[in-house]
Amino acid sequence: MPTLGYVQRLYDFLRRHPTGVDSFWAVMLFGFSMLWVVQEHVGVEPRIAPAVVVLLLCLAVALRRRMPERMLLLVAGIGVAQLVLDVGPNPADFAMLVLIYTVAAHDGPRWASHLALAGGLSAATLAQIRWPEPGMSAGGKIFFTVVMTVPFALAWVLGDSLRTRRAYFAQLEERASRLEKEREAQSKVAVAAERARIARELHDVVAHNVSVMVVQADGAAYVLDAAPDQARQALETISSTGRQALAEMRRLLGVLRTGDAPESGEYVPQPDVEQIKELVEQVRGAGLTIDFRIEGTPRPLPSGVELTAYRIVQEALTNTRKHGGPDAGASVRLVYFDDGLGLLVEDDGRGAAHELYEDGGADGKGHGLIGMRERVGMVGGTLDAGPRPGGGFRISALLPLKSAH
């Protein structure tokens, strides 16, 4: 295991210093090539041109990854100089293979890769023409030229394949990063939508229960001396309504808590259509006359539809108590259709200005109807709300069993 650690550290060091690694191999290539220079020529003058060629080729190897296009042009120029100065093939010409591979693997301009391929495919042919092998037949020369061309072609193919593979993995990483960002954005949108839903839930809970408590408190204060039993009953209603409100608020606010230990307390389920009857009875106990009817055959509904129906009736009755006046009455109709649930909530009170319901008004009122429209839209239903002819207010909704999306 320690050996693997040393190897990994060595590998990381080599990756961090690519020019140093290339310089090491350039020095090794220069040493072998200078042996060829010493053995190939006799005298002082003939050694200068080969030595310069070897030095420049080894320099190109050392700087191949720092400036690949420039080193390719340098190597191409050196190849032409070899043909002109009659400096035959030598070990330093291995630098041509290295530069062809480097340029093909580099994510640079395509002209450099094409130039490297053309130079590699023509190098063996030009060398055979300039320095023909004595005593070799024409067929042998062609075969020898083809064999010497293969390494150059393989170097370019290997480099280009590496470049393509690297680009493919970079594209995969970019796509994965983009998908991750999209998932984060979708998660944020979902969190915002959930918080908006919770805000609507809190509005419904607080508006309804607090209005019931206010009505009961006013009634208890009015009959406190004349009818103590009625006052006691009103106070009990206030107490039970307050506990119910606290339980629902605790459940909703608990959704917003992250990382906290769960608190002990009462967690009630989401309201459904069956609890509308209990809601109506509760509002009747607060002094509002309500005619409640169910038409059609009751049956299980999607949870979203049931919660939306309950909140619409709750908000409508709350608005009736707020704006209907002291002698207002209301009616609630639930109609089960084959493909949905119909709701009709009306009152005969004086109502409020339609602009308050529709636009929210300058004083910030009217959010209840906005919440209704959002709820109905979430389940793919329709909502119609406004003043009734002759006075009062009407809210009509149709909630389909299946979403329209």
Disulfide bonds with the S-S distance in Angstrom:
none
